[in-house]
Amino acid sequence: MTIPDHNVADRPSPESGQPDSTAWTVERIRALGLITDIATAAQIFGLSRATAYELAKHDQFPVAVLRFGSRYRVPVAAILHALHLPAGNEQPPDPPPPPAT
């Protein structure tokens, strides 16, 4: 999954065709803390709640899911890693320089 400029707000919402002002940004994902519920993780990945639970049940959710009794929890660091975003406040490393000719 590619997120331009680490901001999913640029994508239009399917209903209105306008950018979604409640979209998940890297800052908003980090603000969730260490773990989040599966419904929130599903929103971040663009999945329905029912699909998320079905994928988790079959160990096919996009990231590792922790199960505590009947509750599912998802590590926020795993979400950030799956989206190729830095886990902390640090900036991603600079890309390597182009090869010399």
N, C-alpha and C positions, 0 to 999 in steps of 0.2 A: 504494500500500500504506500503510495507516495502522497505526501502532504506538502503542497507548495508553500515555501516560506514558513513551515511549521505552524500553519494556521488554517484550520478547516473552515473558518468563517467565510473564506472566499468562494466556497462552493455554494451554488444555489440550493435552496431547500426544494424538495420534490413537489411540494404542494403549491408554492407561490412562484417559484422560479427566481426569487430574490435571495440574496445572501442571508444565511441564518445567523441572527445576532446572538443566539445562545449556543453557538457551535463551540466545540472543544478546542481550546488553544493549549499550547504546552504549559503555560502558566496555570491555567484552570485545571489541567490534569495533575500537575504537581501539587496544587492546593488541596487535593483530595486526601493527602497524608500518605501513610504507608500502605494501606489496603483500602479497597473499595468493594462494594457489592457487585454482583454479576450483572444486574440491570444497568448500572452506571457504566461498567466496562463494555457492555453490549452497545450502548449509545455511542461510546467513543469509537468503536469499531464499525459502526453503522449496521448493527444487527438488531433484530427484534428481540424482545425479552424471551419469547418462546423459543426462538432459534438458539439463543445463548444457552438456555437451560438444556436444550437437547444436545448441543455440542459439548457442553460440560459433562453431561451424563455419559457421553461416549468418548470422553477424553480427547475431543477434537476442537476445543475452544482455541482461539489463536495464541493464547498464552497459558501457562500453568495456572490451574485453579485449585485453591485450597478448599477442602470440604470439612465443615465442622457440624456434625449431625446432619440436619437438613438444610443448612445454610452454606452457600458458596461465597468465597471471598477471593479477590484477585489482587495480587501485589501490584501497586502502582509502578514500581520500577520495571516490572515485566512488561507492562503496557508501553511505557516510554521506550524500552529497548526494542520491542516489536515494531514500533513506529520510527525507529532509528533517530530517537531524540535523546539528548543528554539527560541523565537521571537527576543531576543536581542543578544548581544555578550556573554551573560552568558552561561556557560556550563550546560547541563542538569544535574539534580540531580543524585547523586550516587544511584545505585540500593540498595534496602534494603539488610541487611546481611542475609545469609541463616539461617533458624531456628536452634536453638541449639538442639543437640540430647542428 
